[in-house]
Amino acid sequence: MASILDRFDFDQWAARARATGGCAQPVYLRGTVDHVHASTGESLHHYTTDREPDGALPVACKTRRASRCPACAEIYRADTYQLIRAGLVGGKGVPDTITAHPAAFVTLTAPSFGPVHTRRVKDGRLLPCHPRRDAVPCPHGVTPSCTARHGADDARLGEPLCHDCYDHAGSVLFNALAPELWRRFTLALRRYLAKASGLTHKELREALTVSFAKVAEYQRRGVVHFHAVIRFDGPAGPASPPPAWATFGLLDDAVRHAAGAVSVTSPAAPGMPARVLAWGAQVDVRAITTSGDLTETAVAGYIAKYATKATECLGTLDRRLHADDDLAALKVTEHARRLMAACLRLGALEELAELRLTAWAHMLGFRGHFSTKSRRYSTTLGALRQARIDYIRQQQPGWQPPDNIDPAQILVVAEWRFASQGLTRAEALVTAALTGRQLPPADSTRVGAKFPDAL
């Protein structure tokens, strides 16, 4: 650390560290930017990274994973919060009249693939996990009973009572097909609304817009479920009110019907018959209000929290599996190991190749986007990022062309190449001190080639 503090260009190095927002794994680029007059070919301005500390320009990694970079993940979380909240109370281009539109917070869960250790609370009392007086041992000699009252941080939560009885194949197949199940759910939702209102599909689109924003969350047992905000709008989107018959009661009925009406069938393979997968029996639909327990702020905060998390909170990896990884030696839970092994085994089958289970084994089969929204729900992450870029450019305008030159006549010729990514531990400590950000993971270190696991 002393060598960093004593370097002659420390002030410039520190300024670059602050400019990345305290990114824990910045991407270092080498290159040049030339501003050239289009008519005369005159060089107006020349920038080169040769004058930067270490001859490279650091750029924030912009990952959403809090386990990889707390600083960039916090920006992603805040943007997601603003996106969700704008669709409930207005702002960011959405009128505040949106608060009068019926909106529901919906949770769709996965089915059971075998009993797991769980935390059960009723009326404020912590109950035993799986008490079974008459339980008999399974074929593997394990009695499917647990009388423990698990704490919130108990490492056994989500672990199967019997690993050999648990349906690991079904779990990873559900994860892989969950995005398709969600797509079919949205189609079934609109079909129900059309039938309930006595309209054709075309007439429904001309009278009602169904807008949504959702996020995927991993349960402790390693399967995803979806949290979603679903809202009724008029034909012009958020700017127009929905018809009078489009009430929260209708939305509630439509969600519950669609959740129970759809399923998806996995491809059949030798030794692996086709499976019909559907949502779990637990479907939660709650009205979002401006006051009470489930306010728009609470919903936005809840969804944004899960936008930066993935499987790493389950005791598994936050990176892709490498070809030279020894699955048995990885520091993961036994349950996660078996789920990843199921991905690798099923991914090797030609009939299941389209599910890409091998490439997404570290995600336990799930390869969909963690947060998605319909086009008209609210603003976009791209618009929020562009607004931030415009603000920074206003505060730090950089090089400006002379007043006598038309900006339209200036060509910008840029050439960039990758140099490295990450920080040494000493650099990480100083960066965290300069920016007040959380320390990055202990294994984050600068390397000479791009991290293959920073995806």
N, C-alpha and C positions, 0 to 999 in steps of 0.2 A: 504493500500500500504506500510505503514511503516513497518508492520510485515514481508513483503516479503524482503524488502531491509535490514532488520536487522537480517534475519535468518543466522545461522552460516554457512550453506552450500550454501550461495547465489551464489558464483562463479560457483559451480557445477550446480546449478539450472539454472543459466543464460547460461552456456555452452550448456545445453540440450535444452533450448528454442531456441538458435541460430541454433542448429543442426536440429530442425524441420523447419527451414526457417521462423519462425514467424507464424506457423500454429495457427489459431484461435480456433480450436476444436481438439487438438491432442488426440489420443487414448492412454491411459495409460495401459501398460501391466506389469504383474508380472510373473516372471519365472526364469529359469536357463538355461545355456548353458554349456555343458561339452564336452571337447575334450579328447577322450580316445584312447589309443593305441590298435589297433584291435587285435594284437597278444598276448600281455601281460596283457591287461586289466588295465594298469596303467593310472591313471588320470593325464593328462598333463596340463590341464588348466580348471579352474572352474569360471564361471561368474554367479552372482546372482543379481537380482534387489534390494535385501535387502540393498545394499550399495548405491543405487540411492536416490536422494531427494524424500522424501515421499514414498520410497520403491517401486517405479514404474518407468518404462522407457517410456517416451513419444515418440510416432511415429506420423508423419504427417498424417492427414486424407486423403489427396490426392483427395479431392472433386474438381469437375470442376465448382461448383457454386460460383460465386463471392459474392453472398449475404450471403453465409455460411462461407466461408473462403477466404478472398482476396489473401492471400499469396499462397495457393495451387492452386487457380484458375489462378493466374498469371503464374505459372509454366505450367499449362495445356494450357493456351493461347499461351505461347511462344513455346511450343512443337508443337502445331497445326500450328502455323505460319511457323516454320521450315519445317514441313511436307509438307504443301501446296507449299511453295516457292521452295523446292527442286524439286518438280514435274514440275516446270516452268523454272528454270534456272540451275538446276543441283546441285550437292553436296549431301552429305549423301548417297553416293553409286550410285547416278544418274549422268550419263555423262552430261557435259554442252552442248552437241549437241542437247539436248532436246529443246533448244530455237527455233530451226528451225521447230519443229513439230506444226501443226495447233492446236490451243487451244482456247476454248471459255469460257466466263463467262456467265453462264445460270441462269436465275431466273424463277422459276415456281411458280405461285401464286394460291391461292384458289379462288373458285367462290364466288359470292355475296350471303349472307344469309339475306340481308336486309340493308337499308341505315344506315350509321353510320356517326358521326361527323368526319370530315377529314380536313387536312390542304392542300389546293390547291395553288400551286405556278405556274405562267406562265410568262415567260420572265422576271423573277425577281420580279414580282408583286404578292402580296398575295391576293388571290381571296376569295370571300365569300364561305362558306362551302357548303350549298345546297340551293341556292336561287330558290324558286318556286313561281312565281306570282299567278299561277292558282291552287295551291295546295289546296286540300280539306281535311278536317279532316279524319283520318282513323277510323275504327270501334271503336277504344278505345278513340276517342276524341282528338287525337294528330295530329297537322298539320305537315306533313313531309317536313318541310322547315327550313332552318337555314341560316341566312345572316351574321353570325359572321365570322370574320377573325381570326381563331384560332392561338394562339401562339404555339411555339414548345413544351412548357411545359403545355399546357392547359389540365386540368384533364378530359375534356369532349371528347378528341380525342379517337376514337375507340368505344365510347358509342353509342348504337343505338338511332336513333331519336325517336323510339317508342319501348320500351322493350317488350311489349306484341306482337308486330307484328314481331319481329326478330325471325328468325328460329334457336333457340338455339340447338335444337336436330340435325339439319343438320350440324351445326358447329362442334359439338363434334364428330359426326359420321365421318365427313371428317378428323378430326385430328386422329381418331383411325385407319382409313383406308389409311391415307397418305403414310405410308411405303409400303403398297401393291401397291398403285398407282405408286410410284416411281419405284418399281420392274418391273411393267408392262411397264413403260416408257422406261426403259433400254432395255427390250426385243424388244419393237416396234422400238427403235432406230436402233438396229442391223438388224432387219428384213428389214427396209427401206434401210440401207446401202447395204445389200446383193442384194436386188432387183435393186437398182440404179446402182450397179457395174456389174450386170449380173452374179453374183456368187451364188453358193449354200452357205448355212450356214457354212458347213465344209470348203469350199474354202475361205470364208471370214475370218474365224479364222486363216487360214494358210497365209493370206496376210495382215491382219490388226488387230490391237488390239485397242479397245476403252477403255481408262483409265479415271477414274473420281475420284473426291473427293467432297463431298457435306456436307452442314451443314443446319440444320433446324433453322428457325427464326420465332418467334411469331410476328404477326402483332398486332397492337393496338386493333384490334377487337377480338383477341383471337384465331385466326386460324394460322396454320403454313404455311409457304411457304419455298421453298428450293432454296438455292444458290449452284451452282455446278461449278467446273472446269471440263470440258470434253475435252479430248486430244486424238489425233490420233497418234498411234505408229505403228511400224512395227511388224511382227510376234514374234520377240524376245523381245518385250516390249520397254522400253525407250532407250535401246542400239541400236535399229535398226530404220531406218527412215521409215515412212509410204510410201505406193506406191504413185506415182505421181498424180493419180486420186483422192486421199484422200485430198481434199482441205478444206479450211475454208468454202467456199460456200456450199460444200456438207454437212459439219457438221451443218451449219445453217439450211439448208433445212431439214435435218434428225431430228433435235431437234424440229422444228416447226411442222413437220408432226407427230412425235411420241407424242408430247404434246396434239395434237388435236385428236389423234386416240384411246387413251386408256381411260378406265373408270373402276370403280369398283362398285359392287352392294352390299349394306348392307343387312344383314339378315332381313327377314320379321318377325314381331311379332304382337300379337293381339293389334289392335289400332295403329300399327306402320308399314305401308306398306314398302316394300323394296324401297330403294332409289338408283338411279344411280348417282354416284359422279364422277366428272372429274376435271381437272385443270381449273383454271380461264382463261379468254380470254387474259389476259396480260401475254405474254411470251417474255422475254428479252434475246437476244443472242448477245453478244459483243465479238469482237476479243481481245485477250490478247496480248499485244506487249511489247517490251523491252523499249519503249519510248512512250510518250503521256499521256493521261488521265488515261488509264486503264493498268497500268504496272503490272508486276508480284508481285512487292512489295505491291502495293495498293490492289490487289486481296487477297493476303495472309493475309494482315492486316485486311481486311474487313471480311473474313471468320473466322479468329481466334477470332475476337471480339465477334462474336455471339456464339462461342463454349462455353463460360462461362456464358451465360445468359439463362434464361428460363422464366416461367410465372410470376416471381416476379416483373418484370418490367411492368406488366400490371395491377398492383394493386390487385394481388391475392397472394396465398401462395407459399412458397418455401419448403414446407414439405407435407407429406401425410396427408389426413384427418384422424382423430382419431374417434373411435366409439362414444366417448363422446362429440365430437365437436357439438356445436350448430351452424348450418350454418347461421342462422339469426343474430347471435351475432359476427361472424367473422369480423375482420377489413379488408374487401375487398370491391371492387367496386360492385355496383349493377349488372353490366353486368357479372362480374366474378362469383358472387353468383348464378346468374341464369344459367350460363354455368355449374358450379359444380353441381347444383341441377338437371340439365338435365342428367349429367353423372350418378348421383345416381339413378335417376328414370329409365333411360334406362338400367343401369347395373343390376337392380333388375329383368329384364326380362330374362327368361331362354334362349330364342332364341338368345340373344345378350351377353350371358355370356362369350363367347370366346374373346370378345373385351376387357374384363376386365376394363370396364369403371368406376366401383366403386373404384378399386385400384388406378386408374390413374385420379381420379376426380380433384386432385390438379394440374394436367398437362392439364386439360380441354380435356381429352380423348387421348392425344398423348402419346404413349408408346414406340416409336421407339428410336433408337440411334440418338443423336443430330449431331454427325459427323461420317461419314463413308467414306470409299474409296474402290476402286477396288484393287485387290491384287498387280498389277504392277504399280500403280500410282507413288509411291515413297517409301521412307522408312516407318517405322511403329512407332507408339508411344512407343511400347515396346522396339524397338531398341534404341530410343532416351533416354528412361529411363535407359536402361541397360548401355549405354555409360556414363550417369551421375553417376550411381552407381560405375562403374569401376573407374572413375576419383576420386570420393570421397575415394574409398578404396586405391588408390595410394597415396593420400594426407594424409590419416589417416589409415594406414594399420592394426592397432590393434594388437592383439596377433599373433605372428608368431612361428611356431614349431621350435625346435632346429635343427641345421644343420645335426645332425646325425640320424634324423628320417625322413623316407620317408613320404611325405604328403599323399600319397595314403593309408598309413597304419593308418591314423587317422580317427576315427569315431566322428561325431558331433551329440550329443544327446541334443535336445532342448525341453523344455516344457514351454509353454506360456499360460496364462489365462488373460482374460479381467478384468480390474480393474475399469476404469471409462473413461469418455470422456468429453472434454471441459475445459474451464478456468474460474476462477472467474473473476469478472470485474477488480479487482486489478492486478491479474496475466496478464490479457489481456493488460492492460495499460503498465505494465513494459515490457512485451514481445514486444509490438509495439515500445517502446522506444529503446529497445536493438537492434532490427532488422531493424528499419526504415520502417516497414510494416504498412499498413492501419489497423485501429482499427477494430476488429470484430464486429458483430451485438451486440447490447446491451443485448439481451436475451441469449447470449452464456454463459453457466455456467457449471461448473463441476458437474456431476451427478454420481450416483452409478450404473447406468445401461446404456447400449448403447442407444444413441439417436435414437428413431425410425424414426425421421424426417430427419436424415442426410443421405438420400439416393439419 
